[in-house]
Amino acid sequence: MNLSVNVCGIEFPNPTVLASGYLGVTGASLANCVKHGCGAVTGKTLFLEERPGHPNPTVLTYPGGIINAVGLCGEGVKEGRHEFEVFKSACPSNPLIGSVAGKNIKELVECARIMDSHPVDMLELNFSCPNVDDEMGRPIACDPLMTAQATEAVKKAVKKPVAVKLSPNTADIGLIAKHAEAAGADAITAINTVGPGMLIDIYTRKPILANKVGGVGGQGIKPIAIRCVYDIYKNVKIPIIGTGGISNGKDAIEMMMAGASLLGIGSALAYHDMKAFNMIIDKIRSFMEEEGFTDVAELVGLAHE
Ligand SMILES: Cc1cc2nc3c(=O)[nH]c(=O)nc-3n(C[C@H](O)[C@H](O)[C@H](O)COP(=O)(O)O)c2cc1C
């Protein structure tokens, strides 16, 4: 049975990919995901310069999922190199995706150019965080023309394959994906968090997140993520890293049937800890055995037939 996947000419040992922002700050924590079965990892989104992010509290869980306003904190992209080297020396054959963003297109391109020179296999452009204020006023991925312009500018500056990470917070994600593909994107990652949303402490009578609002992820957004991936698959030919609300193996299989070639694993870690990766892979394997599939790629897009 073949669980490996070739996406953008890169060999992924299995379809699970650590989603950006979860455990992605150090090379050692990225390598620990691989030790627990994860096929590939995505680093935390980095900007050109160091960013403090939002004040605490920044992450809350609630029965439907997780709301966060971390605010894309982290070191600058140049300083990030060391952690990528640590990961690559521990896991040379597991793909590493470097996630970047920018306050404006000029900074985004410079950040991507630096990331391209790091030991990463692929870049992911985070056009879709709903809880940061940048100079563009709203996430790039809410606008088809801005998505195309930013993708094209980055593609001219880098050599490695580029995945564009899209937002569910738009009326027509299929159209946005089409614009990204036409502008040269090699893959689509979908989705980033939904919202923004808000939770209120009824005793202090105030929003709980210091930033008041945050992006919503986790179990509750699964049907939105599945529908977004389904719409994107209908509209583009490039591969999709299906992300959002995957909390077990059945969710992962649904995501592949909607059209995902790879699976972004985030919230599953909140529910199952590091056991999540092997739990998902084992379920995919047993489902394939029961249903007579021999190659995991056979699952991709089945819900469209
Ligand atoms: C605490 C937290 C931090 C995140 N940080 C990033 C980030 O740095 N870059 C990014 O592209 N997405 C980030 N995300 C979004 C996730 O990668 C993912 O797209 C989203 O949470 C949906 O997947 P999930 O339902 O499995 O969590 C973050 C999500 C959470 C909960």
The ligand as a Gaussian input file, in Angstrom:
#p B3LYP/6-31G(d) Opt

LIG

0 1
 C       -2.466000      29.134000      17.840000
 C       -2.529000      29.162000      16.340000
 C       -1.495000      29.780000      15.633000
 C       -1.532000      29.814000      14.235000
 N       -0.506000      30.418000      13.561000
 C       -0.496000      30.415000      12.192000
 C        0.605000      30.949000      11.474000
 O        1.606000      31.403000      12.037000
 N        0.522000      30.941000      10.116000
 C       -0.543000      30.415000       9.421000
 O       -0.538000      30.412000       8.189000
 N       -1.575000      29.860000      10.096000
 C       -1.578000      29.851000      11.449000
 N       -2.632000      29.273000      12.122000
 C       -3.738000      28.667000      11.347000
 C       -3.523000      27.156000      11.176000
 O       -2.347000      26.865000      10.445000
 C       -4.716000      26.529000      10.438000
 O       -4.783000      27.040000       9.121000
 C       -6.061000      26.800000      11.118000
 O       -5.934000      26.798000      12.534000
 C       -7.109000      25.762000      10.706000
 O       -6.679000      24.450000      11.043000
 P       -7.134000      23.705000      12.406000
 O       -8.638000      23.765000      12.456000
 O       -6.606000      22.327000      12.262000
 O       -6.522000      24.462000      13.537000
 C       -2.623000      29.234000      13.527000
 C       -3.661000      28.614000      14.259000
 C       -3.621000      28.568000      15.642000
 C       -4.749000      27.909000      16.395000

